[in-house]
Amino acid sequence: MGDALKKFLHSSKLRGDIQALQIKDVWEELMGKTIAKYTDSIKIYGNKLYISTKVAPLKQELLFQKENIILRVNEALKENIIKEVIIN
């Protein structure tokens, strides 16, 4: 049953939503309390991670940390999914 569910999720459109929920659960742990507090939303579409915040200095900080974010998120997902980070 577990393998069947994994195969379904791998090909399903729900995959990104489920992965985004996984990331939201550990976002504070991955990036720290301050960044987590001011992050408005996290979404995954395909191999892109979209991070939304209204705080301009945080946007700049996230832009500088793109490669680090990709590494940490992929490690948390235990898959090499995220190839690009887009900051809104």
C-alpha positions in Angstrom: 0.0 0.0 0.0 2.8 2.4 0.9 4.5 1.9 -2.5 1.3 2.3 -4.4 0.6 5.6 -2.5 4.2 6.8 -3.3 3.7 6.0 -7.0 0.4 7.8 -7.0 1.8 10.9 -5.3 4.8 10.9 -7.6 2.6 11.4 -10.6 -0.2 13.4 -9.0 -0.8 17.1 -9.1 -1.1 16.9 -5.3 2.6 16.2 -4.9 3.7 19.8 -4.7 1.0 20.7 -2.2 2.0 17.8 0.0 5.7 18.7 -0.2 4.9 22.3 0.5 3.0 21.2 3.7 6.1 19.2 4.7 8.3 22.2 4.2 5.9 24.5 6.2 6.2 22.1 9.1 10.0 22.4 9.3 10.5 25.9 7.8 11.3 27.4 11.1 13.8 24.6 11.8 15.4 25.0 8.4 15.6 28.8 8.2 15.2 30.1 11.8 12.5 31.8 13.8 12.8 35.3 12.3 12.6 34.2 8.7 9.7 31.8 9.4 7.8 34.5 11.3 7.9 36.9 8.3 7.4 34.3 5.5 3.8 34.6 4.2 3.6 31.5 2.1 5.6 28.6 0.7 4.5 26.8 -2.4 6.0 24.2 -4.7 5.2 24.0 -8.4 7.2 21.5 -10.3 10.8 21.9 -9.3 10.4 25.5 -8.1 10.0 26.7 -4.6 8.0 30.0 -4.3 8.5 31.9 -1.1 6.4 35.0 -0.4 7.1 37.8 2.1 6.2 41.5 2.3 9.4 42.3 4.2 12.0 43.9 1.8 15.1 43.1 3.9 14.0 39.5 4.2 13.6 39.3 0.4 17.2 40.4 0.1 18.4 37.9 2.6 16.5 35.1 0.9 17.9 36.1 -2.4 21.4 35.7 -1.0 20.6 32.3 0.5 18.9 30.7 -2.6 21.5 27.9 -3.0 21.4 27.2 0.8 17.6 27.1 0.7 17.6 24.6 -2.2 20.1 22.3 -0.3 18.2 22.5 3.0 14.7 21.9 1.4 15.9 19.0 -0.7 17.5 17.5 2.3 14.2 17.9 4.3 12.2 16.3 1.5 14.8 13.5 1.2 14.6 14.1 -2.6 16.5 16.3 -5.1 13.3 18.1 -6.3 13.9 21.8 -5.9 16.0 23.3 -8.6 15.1 27.0 -8.3 13.8 29.4 -5.6 11.6 32.3 -6.5 11.1 35.1 -4.0 7.9 37.2 -4.2 
